[in-house]
Amino acid sequence: MSHPAKWRETCDPFALPYSRFRPLEILGYPHAGNDVFHARGLYRGREVRAYIKVARQRGSAIENEVAILELLDFELAGRGNRDFDIAWALLLRPGQRFLRTEAEQAAFLEGYAALGDFDLTAVRRYMAQCYVYFLQFSGEDGEYCDYVRGWLKGV
């Protein structure tokens, strides 16, 4: 799988406080914010490929920086508003090449539903709020704006 190039500096994924995972190699940066890492590492004694997400929160105990480390395997997914976390994960970013189709998003939601409840109406509401907000910054990306407007019309 090919990921977008790293476009800004972020934290060092090898310096994060893992409890059951030890990274061996960073394979890519699938999220435009570079706070998601595609990694190869050891998890419970076996080599795996994983997506590591650094969640940033205001008011975190560590100088408003890295607050929670989660492996995106859904057994460890986020704290707080689950519906917003799901919406944020599903939100298409400019240039993103995964979770673009309804089938991919349905598969994501099916996997999430197998391990926990969520309110799909709330997820879509949060997605709509984020898309409306991001439209104001995306005026030069016609393809992305067309996608967002089409998605909003379909809600």
C-alpha positions, -999 to +999 in steps of 0.1 A: +000+000+000+013+034-009+008+063+014+011+101+009+045+115+017+052+130+051+044+167+048+051+180+083+070+171+114+052+152+140+062+132+171+087+104+170+067+072+169+096+052+184+096+075+215+059+069+224+050+050+256+036+017+242+023-009+266+020-040+243+035-028+210+071-022+199+076-005+166+103-019+143+098+002+112+075+030+100+061+021+066+042+052+058+019+081+068-016+073+056-032+103+073-025+138+060-018+151+095+011+127+100-003+116+133-012+082+120+017+058+112+016+026+093+041+005+111+057-029+114+063-041+149+059-066+177+025-070+193+022-097+221+053-114+208+045-116+171+053-094+142+024-075+128+016-045+107-005-018+125-018+017+122-008+038+152-028+069+159-015+097+181-046+115+196-041+151+205-063+169+230-065+203+247-060+200+284-040+168+282-018+161+311+014+162+289+016+198+280-013+196+255+006+173+233+004+135+229-025+125+252-035+090+242-018+064+222-041+040+204-036+012+180-064+014+154-075-021+158-108-010+175-103-029+207-083+002+219-102+029+200-104+062+216-119+077+248-147+102+249-172+106+221-171+074+202-194+087+174-172+117+168-141+094+167-158+073+141-168+103+121-133+117+122-119+084+110-143+082+081-138+118+070-122+120+036-092+144+034-079+159+002-057+135-016-068+105+005-069+072-013-086+050+012-121+049+027-133+067-004-162+044-014-194+035+004-183-001+004-150+007+022-169+029+047-195+001+053-167-024+059-151+000+084-184+005+102-192-033+102-158-039+118-164-012+144-200-025+151-186-060+159-168-045+189-190-017+201-222+003+197-224+036+179-251+060+166-249+062+128-271+093+127-247+110+151-217+099+131-231+113+099-241+146+117-205+150+130-191+142+095-214+169+080-203+195+106-166+187+098-171+187+060-189+221+062-161+235+082-134+221+059-151+234+028-140+269+036-103+259+034-106+237+003-118+261-023-089+254-047-093+216-047-123+213-070-124+175-069-125+174-031-151+202-029-173+183-054-170+151-034-179+169-001-209+187-017-221+155-032-217+137+002-236+165+020-265+164-006-268+126+000-271+129+038 
